[in-house]
């Protein structure tokens, strides 16, 4: 099942980023879910890090 959004904890796990850096990146791409502090659109996150949605989907499934 394809996911539409990604949680901040998943970003930290997959990317190995600190909480501070993760939230800074999330604020940069925050247009889709302005009311949610913990989620961003998966498509926007993939675009931001320069990879495909499928790659991010695989990374999530590997870590879960």
Secondary structure, 3 states (H helix, E strand, C coil): CCCCEEEHHHHHHHHCCCHHHHHHHHHHCCCCCCCCCCEEEHHHHHHHHCCCHHHHHHHHHHHC
